[in-house]
Structures are given as structure tokens and as C-alpha cells.
Amino acid sequence: AVDPILKLATGSAREQLWLHLLVDAVRRDPDSTFADATFSPDRWTALVIRARPELSPYAARRRWGYAVALLLAVAETPVDGDALIDFIVSGIKSCSSDS
């Protein structure tokens, strides 16, 4: 989910405009068909729980929500993609207990 967004962020002016519109659309209507298909908490929460079975569904969903919010917040700024991915994954994998 991260690479295509970062590719748009570093692309042409047209691609950056598409990204801006995409981010705006997801922020305005997180329950839209596009947002749900791309960032669906249910789909991604299941993957987080598979990777971190000790997390409660609530904690996994909350961590995924934070990851998406962070991604959308920084998507339109210059960012080191690898560092961003490492940061997001570290937050999801964190050992803290947040049931």
C-alpha cells in the first residue's frame, strides 16, 4: 500500500495532483468504495493479527488506523520511503501491550 503512494508523491505534477486528490478523498470519506478496498481495516487487521497473534483485534485495528493516518499525513511531503516503511512496521510490531 505504501510504494504506489510514494511513487505518485515523487512523480510528475499530474501524478502529485492525483495523489493529492486521492488523499483528500480518503480523508473526506474513509468509508468510500476506494478507501475501503485499499485501506480496509478488516482486511489489514487480519494481516496484522496473523503477524502479531498476541495483539487483540482492537489493538491491531488501532495500529493499522495510525499507520494509514501517518501514511496519508506524510504522503504529500518529501519522505524517505524505506524509513517510513520501517517506522510503520515498527509501530505495528511494537511489543507494547495496548489491548
Helices and strands as residue ranges (DSSP letters): H 2-9, H 13-28, H 33-39, H 41-51, H 57-74, H 81-93
